[in-house]
Amino acid sequence: MAISTWSARLLLTPASSRATLWPPRPPAANPLSSSFPRKRLHLARPPRAYISAPAPGPEAAYAAPTLDAAAAAADVAAAISSSDAITWAGVWALLSRHRARIAVCLAALVACTACTLSMPLFSGRFFETLIGRGNEPLWRLLSKIAALYTLEPIFTIIFVINMTIIWEQVMARLRSQIFRRILIQKMLFFDRHKVGELTGLLTSDLGSLKSIVSDNISRDRGLRALSEIIGTLCILFTLSTELAPVLGLLMVSVSVLVAIFKRSTVPTFKSYGILQARISDCASETFSAIRTVRSFGGEKRQISLFDNLASAYQISGTKLGVLKSANESLTRVVVYVSLMALYILGGRKVNAGKLSVGTMVSFIGYTFTLTFAVQGAVNTLSDLRVTLASVERINSVLSAKDIDDSLAYGLAKELDGKELDDSNGVYENGSVKKHFMSELKSSSSCSNLAWSGDIHLKEVHFSYPLRSDVEILNGLDLTIECGKVTALVGPSGAGKSTVVQLLARYYEPTQGSITVAGEDIRVFDKREWSRVVSLVNQDPVLFSVSVGENIAYGLPDDVVSKDEIIKAAKAANAHEFIISLPQGYDTLVGERGSLLSGGQRQRIAIARALLKNAPILILDEATSALDATSERLVQEALNHLMKGRTSLVIAHRLSTVQNAHRIAVCAEGRITELGTHGELVAKGGSYASLVGTQRLAFE
């Protein structure tokens, strides 16, 4: 299954090809938009995600880390031309960009192999000279041997350094491609896979691919071992056709023994790896839930769990070590038997005058060369098997069917800096042709429509992909009037948060439609839609960077001044507590904002939304974590912000919803009541019941 052209562009567009001007955001129709002026990034480089460190002065701009613009401009489409995330054709395409270094590597490989294979020959000639049968002066022979001993490590260093540089650059490019591919997957993909599983793709699985070269460029592994095996066999049959089969049998025996060892230890290796992962999981879970452990006094239990795993890990490691030692000992036995056979047969030939002492010495030297080379080659094949399994796993997880086409289209369009040409709407991949996103209209009208039109959820049905048998929304109808505040209330499980996720376009309706100013929002790419929606959740997530950086993330592609950050923070009632922090706006917030209180995290999230200045505002229990004083101040800021904006508020506090222009009551996936606070209370329905039975919670 081929992916679309713009998905391929996104996944393959090199940084240097994105030197384009960003189109300006459509002017805001709302008068409040001037409160937070935006400075569009006009730079000949890729967009900046968010700042790396707050600027020291109040007027300085927040600058993001500069991306490496030296990435090659001629990235080949073969790297991602099929449904597979990694193809060998794509890897070769990346390698082919380093033809000069590859040529140097091959030349160095031939040179160092020639030096290695020449050493046993010169050793034989050395012994011939010692017993008086050599024709060459000893000093000249020793100088040649010294030259070999000097040149071999030099050529090896040249080979290893160049191979390392090539492969590190290839792996950096592959890792970047995999990260981009993960980033544009559908939300279903992230529901299905754990975070650890996805990070494992970028670390352990790609690490296996990296290791196939980095761990196999030493003298006795990989290409070096293969070249030595071929060269040694050719030399042996040239020296003696009678003794060469002895070493051939040695090579076969060692190969079989190593292969048997690898196969016999697979269950042990698997158990060892599983226990290693379980130890890591146990430690990670314990440390991430350390407050729960402390509050319940669970230290003894966690210690017991970890000790049991560590004990099992030790037993498995011991078993693995015993098997490895047994295999090495058996391999040595085979080598010794081969040497004895060589001594017996070779000794007879030397005594009979059919073989020189020097040739016999050379054969003994090649015995060890061949043994190490065969062991290394078999180990490399084993590593290759692990690598193939890792590549297969990456491809199985990152299938093209889970790519979010709308998101990929929008992101690719921005990275290219121009409208994608879909006049043909066809992407060719061999015999496969696929029309892509031809229904998307120009996204330049999205902001204008969001500022001027109502949002209408019409006969919306929805089930989460992983729970398709449970219908969350059942024909929901709701109009969120432009420039007004609509509150959505109802019992838990009624579908309120699902409405938020549909409006944010994390998912698309199973049936029905969502329109803005009469246009189905699916005609806009998700990147453009995300710019017109600000969302503040009940449990906001902060990045493990500074306070200022987290607020600046409201405009991830813009240059944001510190004054703008401070203005947004003040409006969200966050400035006072921020300046009381040790480094003020430069203070790191910890993983997921763990160094801040819940209310502080919430106010930073509100400041982030204020900075974004989007025409559509969604507040999902946005003030639930605030104390009464902070809630009052933040509510005033939100009331000011919501004027003239299309706002949806989900809350359980009467003080939050009673002043909304309209209140919608959601129950069993439908809107059951709609009206103002006074109208619904007078009606005496479910809303009035909520107010009556949960008055303390509301007030």
C-alpha positions in Angstrom: 0.0 0.0 0.0 1.6 3.2 -1.1 1.4 6.4 0.9 0.4 9.7 -0.7 2.8 12.2 -2.3 2.5 14.7 0.5 3.1 12.1 3.1 6.2 11.1 1.3 7.2 14.8 1.1 6.7 15.3 4.8 8.7 12.2 5.7 11.5 12.9 3.2 11.7 16.7 2.9 15.3 17.7 3.9 15.7 20.7 6.1 17.7 22.5 3.5 14.8 22.4 1.0 12.4 24.2 3.3 14.0 27.6 2.9 10.6 29.3 2.3 8.6 32.2 3.8 5.8 31.2 6.0 2.4 32.7 4.9 1.0 35.2 7.3 -1.9 34.1 9.5 -5.2 35.6 8.3 -6.0 38.8 10.2 -8.2 38.3 13.2 -11.7 39.6 13.0 -11.9 39.8 16.7 -10.9 43.1 18.3 -9.3 41.2 21.2 -6.7 39.7 18.9 -4.6 42.8 19.2 -4.0 42.0 22.9 -1.5 39.4 21.9 0.2 40.5 18.7 1.8 37.7 16.7 5.1 37.8 15.0 5.2 35.3 12.1 8.5 33.6 11.6 10.0 34.7 8.4 13.2 32.7 8.3 15.0 30.7 5.7 15.0 27.6 7.8 12.5 25.1 9.2 9.9 26.2 11.8 10.9 26.5 15.4 9.0 24.4 17.8 9.5 26.3 21.0 12.3 28.1 22.8 15.3 26.4 24.3 15.8 29.0 27.0 14.0 32.3 27.9 15.7 35.4 26.7 17.5 37.4 29.3 15.9 40.7 28.5 12.2 41.6 28.4 12.3 42.6 24.7 14.3 39.6 23.5 12.6 37.0 21.4 12.2 33.4 22.4 14.4 31.4 20.0 14.1 27.7 19.4 17.1 25.3 18.8 18.3 25.7 15.2 17.7 22.5 13.2 20.6 21.1 11.3 20.3 22.7 7.9 23.1 20.5 6.5 20.9 17.6 5.9 21.3 16.4 2.3 18.9 18.1 -0.1 18.7 15.1 -2.4 16.8 12.7 -0.2 15.5 9.9 -2.3 11.9 8.9 -2.3 12.8 5.2 -2.2 13.3 5.5 1.5 9.6 5.7 2.0 8.1 4.8 -1.3 6.0 1.9 0.1 3.9 1.1 3.1 7.1 0.1 5.0 8.8 2.6 7.2 12.2 1.1 6.5 13.2 -0.5 3.2 16.6 -1.8 2.2 16.2 0.2 -1.0 15.8 3.3 1.2 18.8 2.4 3.3 20.9 1.9 0.2 19.7 5.3 -1.2 20.9 6.9 2.0 24.2 5.1 1.8 24.7 6.1 -1.9 24.9 9.7 -0.8 28.4 8.8 0.7 29.9 7.2 -2.4 33.3 8.8 -1.8 33.6 7.5 1.7 32.3 4.1 0.7 35.1 3.9 -1.9 37.6 4.9 0.8 36.2 2.2 3.1 36.4 -0.5 0.4 40.0 0.5 -0.4 40.9 0.4 3.3 39.2 -2.9 3.7 41.1 -4.5 0.9 44.4 -3.0 2.2 44.0 -4.1 5.8 42.8 -7.6 4.8 45.8 -7.9 2.5 48.0 -7.0 5.4 46.3 -9.5 7.7 46.5 -12.3 5.2 50.2 -11.6 4.4 51.3 -12.0 8.0 51.2 -15.8 8.2 53.1 -16.0 4.8 55.8 -13.7 6.1 55.9 -15.7 9.4 56.6 -18.8 7.3 59.4 -17.1 5.4 60.8 -15.8 8.7 61.1 -19.4 10.0 62.6 -20.5 6.7 65.3 -17.8 7.1 66.0 -18.9 10.7 66.8 -22.4 9.7 68.9 -21.3 6.8 66.6 -22.1 4.0 65.5 -18.6 3.2 66.8 -16.6 0.3 66.2 -13.2 1.8 68.3 -11.3 4.4 66.7 -11.4 7.8 66.8 -7.6 8.2 64.9 -7.0 5.0 62.3 -9.6 6.0 61.9 -8.1 9.4 61.5 -4.6 7.9 58.7 -5.9 5.7 57.0 -7.6 8.7 57.3 -4.3 10.6 55.7 -2.5 7.7 52.8 -4.9 7.8 52.3 -4.5 11.5 52.3 -0.7 11.0 50.1 -0.5 8.0 47.4 -2.9 9.2 46.1 -0.8 12.1 46.4 2.4 10.0 44.2 0.9 7.3 41.9 -0.5 10.0 41.4 2.9 11.6 40.6 4.5 8.2 38.1 1.8 7.5 36.4 2.0 11.0 36.3 5.8 11.1 34.8 6.2 7.7 32.2 3.4 8.2 31.3 4.9 11.5 30.8 8.3 10.0 28.7 6.9 7.2 26.5 4.8 9.3 25.9 7.4 12.0 24.7 9.8 9.4 22.4 7.2 7.8 21.0 6.3 11.3 20.4 9.9 12.2 18.4 10.3 9.0 16.5 7.1 9.5 15.7 8.1 13.1 14.4 11.4 11.9 12.2 9.8 9.3 10.8 7.3 11.9 10.1 10.2 14.3 8.2 12.1 11.6 6.3 9.0 10.7 5.2 8.4 14.3 4.3 12.1 14.7 1.7 12.0 11.8 -0.1 8.8 12.9 -3.8 8.8 13.7 -4.8 9.2 17.3 -5.9 5.6 17.2 -2.3 4.6 16.7 -1.4 6.3 20.0 -4.3 4.7 21.7 -3.2 1.3 20.6 0.5 1.5 21.4 2.2 2.4 24.7 4.6 5.3 24.9 7.4 3.0 25.9 6.7 0.8 22.9 7.0 3.8 20.5 10.2 5.2 22.2 11.5 1.6 21.9 11.2 1.9 18.1 13.6 4.9 18.2 16.0 3.4 20.7 16.2 -0.4 20.9 14.8 -1.3 17.5 16.7 1.3 15.6 19.6 0.5 17.9 19.6 -3.1 16.5 19.9 -1.7 13.0 22.7 0.6 14.1 24.5 -2.2 15.7 24.6 -4.3 12.6 27.4 -2.0 11.4 28.8 -0.4 14.5 29.3 -3.7 16.2 30.5 -5.5 13.1 33.3 -3.2 11.8 36.0 -4.7 14.1 38.7 -7.0 12.8 36.9 -10.3 13.3 33.3 -9.3 12.4 31.3 -8.3 9.4 32.9 -7.4 6.0 36.4 -7.8 7.5 35.6 -11.4 8.6 34.0 -12.3 5.2 37.0 -10.9 3.3 39.4 -12.8 5.5 37.5 -16.1 5.0 37.6 -15.7 1.2 41.2 -14.6 1.1 42.4 -17.3 3.5 40.7 -20.2 1.6 42.2 -19.0 -1.7 45.7 -18.8 -0.2 45.3 -22.2 1.5 44.4 -24.0 -1.6 47.3 -22.3 -3.4 49.8 -23.4 -0.8 48.6 -27.0 -0.4 45.6 -28.7 -1.9 46.0 -31.6 0.6 46.1 -29.6 3.8 43.5 -27.0 2.8 40.5 -29.4 3.3 41.6 -29.8 7.0 41.0 -26.1 7.6 37.9 -26.2 5.4 36.5 -28.9 7.8 37.5 -26.6 10.7 35.5 -23.7 9.2 32.4 -25.9 8.8 32.7 -27.3 12.3 33.1 -23.9 13.9 30.2 -22.6 11.9 27.9 -25.4 12.9 28.9 -25.1 16.6 28.3 -21.4 16.7 25.0 -21.8 14.9 23.9 -24.6 17.3 24.9 -22.4 20.3 22.9 -19.4 18.9 19.8 -21.6 18.4 20.1 -23.3 21.8 20.4 -20.1 23.6 17.4 -18.3 22.0 15.0 -19.2 24.8 17.6 -18.2 27.4 18.3 -14.9 25.6 14.6 -14.3 25.3 14.1 -14.9 29.0 17.1 -12.8 29.8 15.7 -9.9 27.7 12.2 -10.2 29.2 13.6 -10.1 32.8 15.7 -7.1 31.9 12.6 -5.3 30.6 10.6 -6.3 33.7 13.3 -4.9 36.0 13.3 -1.7 34.0 9.5 -1.5 34.2 9.4 -2.2 37.9 11.9 0.5 38.6 10.2 3.0 36.3 6.8 2.3 37.7 8.0 2.5 41.3 9.8 5.8 40.8 7.0 7.4 38.8 4.5 6.4 41.5 6.8 7.2 44.4 4.2 9.4 46.2 1.7 6.5 46.1 4.4 4.2 47.4 5.2 6.5 50.2 1.5 7.2 51.1 0.7 3.5 51.4 4.0 2.4 52.9 4.7 0.2 49.9 8.5 0.3 50.1 8.9 -3.2 51.4 6.6 -4.6 48.7 8.4 -2.8 45.9 11.8 -4.0 47.3 10.5 -7.6 47.4 9.2 -7.3 43.8 12.5 -5.9 42.6 14.6 -8.4 44.5 12.6 -11.3 43.0 13.2 -10.0 39.5 16.8 -9.3 40.2 17.3 -12.9 41.5 15.6 -14.4 38.4 17.7 -12.1 36.2 20.8 -13.4 37.9 19.9 -17.0 37.4 19.1 -16.4 33.8 22.4 -14.5 33.3 24.3 -17.3 35.0 22.7 -19.9 32.7 23.6 -17.8 29.7 27.2 -17.4 30.9 27.5 -21.2 31.3 26.2 -21.9 27.8 28.5 -19.3 26.4 31.5 -20.8 28.2 30.6 -24.3 27.1 30.3 -23.2 23.5 33.7 -21.4 23.6 35.3 -24.5 25.2 33.8 -26.8 22.5 35.0 -24.4 19.8 38.5 -24.6 21.3 38.4 -28.4 21.3 37.5 -28.3 17.6 40.4 -25.9 16.9 42.8 -28.1 18.9 41.7 -31.2 17.1 42.2 -29.4 13.7 45.6 -28.3 14.8 46.6 -31.8 15.8 45.4 -33.1 12.5 47.4 -30.3 10.8 50.5 -31.1 12.8 50.3 -34.8 12.0 49.6 -34.5 8.3 51.9 -31.5 7.9 54.7 -33.0 9.9 54.7 -36.1 7.8 54.9 -34.0 4.6 57.7 -31.9 6.0 59.7 -35.0 7.0 59.1 -36.5 3.5 60.3 -33.2 1.9 56.9 -32.5 0.3 56.2 -29.4 2.4 58.5 -26.7 3.6 58.7 -25.6 7.3 57.7 -22.1 6.3 54.5 -23.3 4.6 53.7 -25.4 7.6 54.1 -22.4 9.9 51.9 -20.3 7.5 49.2 -23.0 7.7 49.2 -22.9 11.5 48.8 -19.1 11.3 45.9 -19.3 8.9 44.2 -21.8 11.2 43.7 -19.1 13.8 42.9 -16.4 11.3 40.2 -18.6 9.8 38.8 -19.7 13.2 38.3 -16.1 14.4 36.9 -15.0 11.0 34.4 -17.8 10.8 33.2 -17.1 14.4 32.9 -13.4 13.6 30.9 -14.1 10.4 28.5 -16.4 12.1 28.0 -13.8 14.9 27.4 -11.2 12.2 24.7 -13.4 10.6 23.1 -13.8 14.0 23.1 -10.0 14.5 21.6 -9.6 11.0 18.8 -11.9 12.0 18.1 -9.7 15.1 18.2 -6.6 12.9 15.8 -8.0 10.4 13.4 -8.8 13.2 13.7 -5.2 14.5 13.1 -3.8 11.0 10.0 -6.1 10.6 8.7 -4.9 14.0 9.1 -1.2 13.0 7.4 -1.8 9.7 4.5 -3.7 11.3 3.9 -0.9 13.9 4.3 2.0 11.5 2.0 0.9 8.7 0.9 3.4 6.1 -2.8 2.8 6.9 -2.5 4.6 10.3 -1.1 7.8 8.8 -3.4 10.7 9.4 -3.7 12.0 5.8 -5.2 15.4 6.8 -2.4 16.1 9.2 0.3 14.9 6.9 -1.1 17.0 4.1 -1.1 20.2 6.1 2.4 19.6 7.6 3.9 18.7 4.3 2.4 21.8 2.8 3.9 24.0 5.4 7.3 22.4 5.2 7.2 22.9 1.5 6.1 26.5 2.0 3.5 26.4 -0.7 0.2 24.8 -1.7 0.7 21.3 -2.8 -0.2 20.8 -6.4 -3.1 18.4 -6.4 -4.3 19.2 -10.0 -3.5 15.6 -10.8 -4.1 14.3 -7.3 -2.1 11.2 -8.2 0.9 9.7 -6.6 2.6 7.0 -8.5 4.4 4.1 -6.9 5.1 1.4 -9.4 1.7 0.3 -10.6 -0.1 1.9 -7.7 -1.9 5.2 -8.2 -3.7 6.9 -5.3 -5.7 10.1 -5.3 -4.9 12.2 -2.3 -6.8 14.8 -0.4 -8.4 16.3 -3.6 -11.4 17.3 -1.4 -9.3 19.8 0.6 -10.0 23.3 -0.1 -7.6 26.2 0.4 -7.0 26.4 4.1 -6.5 30.2 3.9 -10.2 30.6 4.5 -10.3 28.5 7.7 -9.4 31.3 10.1 -11.9 33.7 8.5 -14.7 31.1 8.8 -13.8 30.3 12.4 -14.0 34.0 13.3 -17.4 34.5 11.6 -19.4 31.3 11.6 -21.3 29.0 14.0 -20.0 25.5 14.8 -22.7 22.9 14.2 -22.5 19.3 15.3 -25.2 17.6 13.2 -26.4 14.1 13.9 -23.0 13.1 15.2 -22.4 9.5 16.1 -19.1 8.3 17.5 -17.4 5.2 18.9 -13.8 5.1 19.9 -11.9 2.9 17.4 -10.7 0.5 20.1 -14.2 0.3 21.5 -16.3 0.3 18.4 -19.1 -1.7 20.1 -19.8 1.1 22.5 -21.4 4.2 21.0 -20.5 7.3 23.0 -22.4 9.8 20.9 -25.8 8.8 19.5 -27.0 11.4 17.1 -25.8 14.5 19.0 -27.0 17.8 17.6 -25.5 21.0 19.0 -24.8 24.5 17.6 -22.1 26.5 19.2 -22.9 30.1 18.2 -20.2 32.3 16.9 -18.8 34.8 19.4 -20.8 33.4 22.3 -20.2 31.0 25.2 -21.9 27.6 25.2 -21.6 25.5 28.3 -21.8 21.7 28.1 -22.8 19.9 31.3 -24.0 16.5 32.2 -23.1 13.4 34.2 -19.8 11.5 33.8 -19.8 9.3 30.8 -22.4 11.4 28.9 -19.9 12.2 26.1 -18.8 15.7 27.0 -15.1 15.0 26.7 -15.7 13.1 23.4 -17.3 16.3 22.0 -14.1 18.1 22.9 -11.9 15.5 21.2 -14.0 15.7 18.0 -13.8 19.5 17.9 -10.1 19.3 18.4 -10.1 16.7 15.6 -8.2 14.0 17.5 -10.9 11.8 15.9 -13.5 12.2 13.2 -17.2 11.4 13.7 -18.3 7.9 12.8 -21.5 9.4 11.3 -22.7 12.9 10.9 -20.7 16.0 10.4 -19.2 19.0 12.2 -19.3 22.3 10.3 -18.0 25.8 10.8 -19.9 28.5 8.9 -21.5 25.7 6.9 -18.3 24.1 5.8 -17.4 20.6 6.9 -14.3 20.9 9.0 -12.9 17.9 7.3 -12.2 20.0 4.2 -9.5 21.8 6.2 -6.2 20.1 6.9 -5.6 19.5 10.6 -2.6 21.8 10.9 -4.7 24.8 9.9 -7.6 23.7 12.0 -5.3 23.4 15.0 -4.4 27.1 14.7 -8.0 28.2 15.1 -8.7 26.1 18.2 -7.3 26.7 21.7 -7.9 23.9 24.2 -7.3 23.9 27.9 -7.8 20.5 29.5 -8.6 19.5 33.1 -5.2 18.0 33.5 -2.8 20.1 31.3 0.4 18.6 30.1 3.6 20.7 30.3 6.9 19.9 28.7 10.0 19.4 30.9 11.4 22.8 29.9 11.1 26.3 31.4 7.9 28.1 32.3 8.4 30.6 29.5 8.9 27.9 27.0 5.7 26.2 28.0 3.7 29.4 27.5 5.5 30.1 24.2 4.3 26.7 22.9 1.0 28.4 22.3 2.6 29.7 19.1 5.1 26.9 18.3 6.0 28.2 14.9 6.3 31.9 15.8 9.0 34.1 17.4 7.5 35.1 20.7 8.9 38.0 22.8 9.2 37.8 26.5 6.8 40.7 26.8 4.2 38.7 25.1 4.8 35.8 27.5 4.5 38.0 30.5 1.3 39.6 29.1 -0.3 36.2 28.7 0.8 35.1 32.1 -0.6 38.2 33.8 -3.9 37.7 32.0 -4.0 34.1 33.4 -3.1 35.3 36.9 0.2 33.3 36.6 2.7 36.1 36.6 2.9 36.6 40.4 3.7 33.0 41.2 6.1 32.7 38.2 8.3 35.6 39.4 8.4 34.1 42.8 10.0 30.9 41.4 13.8 30.6 41.8 14.6 31.5 38.2 11.3 33.2 37.3 10.3 32.4 33.7 13.5 30.5 33.3 12.5 27.9 36.0 12.3 24.4 34.8 8.9 22.8 35.5 10.1 19.1 35.7 8.7 16.1 33.9 5.1 16.9 32.9 5.2 19.9 35.2 5.7 17.8 38.3 7.5 20.7 40.1 4.4 22.9 40.0 1.1 22.5 41.8 -2.0 21.6 39.9 -3.3 25.1 40.0 0.0 26.5 38.7 0.1 24.1 35.8 -3.5 25.0 35.0 -2.7 28.7 34.9 0.3 28.2 32.6 -1.9 26.2 30.3 -4.4 29.0 30.3 -1.7 31.5 29.5 -0.6 29.3 26.6 -4.1 29.4 25.2 -4.3 33.2 25.8 -1.1 33.6 23.8 -2.4 31.5 21.0 -5.4 33.9 20.5 -7.5 31.5 18.5 -11.1 32.3 17.5 -12.4 29.0 18.9 -11.9 28.4 22.6 -12.5 25.1 24.4 -12.3 24.9 28.2 -12.5 21.4 29.6 -12.7 21.9 33.3 -10.1 24.6 32.9 -10.6 26.1 36.3 -11.2 23.0 38.3 -7.7 22.9 39.9 -7.8 26.5 41.1 -8.5 27.8 44.6 -11.4 30.2 45.0 -9.2 33.4 44.8 -7.3 32.2 41.7 -10.4 30.9 40.1 -12.1 34.3 40.4 -9.1 36.1 38.9 -8.7 33.6 36.1 -12.4 33.5 35.4 -12.3 37.3 34.9 -9.5 36.9 32.4 -11.3 34.0 30.6 -14.5 36.0 30.5 -12.6 38.9 28.9 -10.9 36.4 26.5 -14.2 34.7 25.5 -15.9 37.9 24.4 -16.4 37.7 20.7 -15.0 34.2 20.5 -16.8 30.9 19.9 -16.4 29.2 23.2 -17.3 25.8 24.6 -17.0 25.4 28.3 -17.3 22.1 30.1 -17.5 22.5 33.9 -19.2 21.2 37.0 -19.3 24.5 38.9 -22.3 26.7 38.7 -20.1 29.8 38.9 -18.5 28.7 35.6 -21.5 27.9 33.5 -24.4 30.0 34.8 -23.3 33.1 32.8 -23.0 31.2 29.5 -25.1 32.4 26.7 -26.5 28.9 26.3 -26.2 25.8 28.4 -26.5 22.3 26.8 -27.2 19.3 28.9 -25.6 16.1 27.5 -26.9 12.7 28.5 -26.4 9.3 26.9 -24.6 10.8 23.9 -27.3 13.3 23.0 -28.3 16.9 23.9 -31.4 16.6 26.1 -31.8 20.2 27.2 -30.7 23.6 25.8 -31.2 27.1 27.1 -30.0 29.7 29.5 -29.4 29.0 33.2 -32.7 30.7 34.2 -34.7 28.9 31.5 -33.3 25.5 32.4 -33.8 26.0 36.1 -37.4 27.1 35.5 -38.0 24.1 33.2 -37.3 21.8 36.1 -35.5 19.2 34.1 -32.3 17.4 34.4 -30.3 20.6 34.6 -32.4 21.8 37.5 -31.9 18.5 39.1 -28.1 18.8 38.8 -28.2 22.3 40.3 -30.4 21.1 43.2 -28.6 17.9 44.0 -25.0 19.1 43.5 -25.3 22.7 44.8 -22.2 22.4 46.9 -20.2 21.2 44.0 -21.5 23.9 41.8 -20.8 26.7 44.3 
